[in-house]
């Protein structure tokens, strides 16, 4: 059974053969793929390695996690499957794997009895924008 490892804290520019040699120094059967930016093609700072068995995966983590590579300390850990993560899977970026799905809370944004002198809080933001726009127009005239 193949084990997937997250390899993080990679430099944006690195030699893939050098990284592969680092993995081979631990053992044969490690395949690595960097995640690149769609626009620039540069490495986004992480990638994934597929390892043939659990013992080799443990050895890779033990020997290479925290090891200096291109001026950065590598971060290597077992990757969580996308369907096993908490949340909807739509959040991306740093800390996304630790995201917790928020409960839907029905918040009351206004009171049923509206004070005739106070603006409705649902429109307070829009009202302040309109007041600023009106002030700018009268100042220009």
PyMOL commands that set and color helices and strands:
alter all, ss='L'
color gray80, all
select helices_A, chain A and resi 16-26+54-64+82-84+96-98+121-140
alter helices_A, ss='H'
color red, helices_A
select strands_A, chain A and resi 3-8+30-36+43-51+68-69+72-73+75-78
alter strands_A, ss='S'
color yellow, strands_A
deselect
rebuild
show_as cartoon
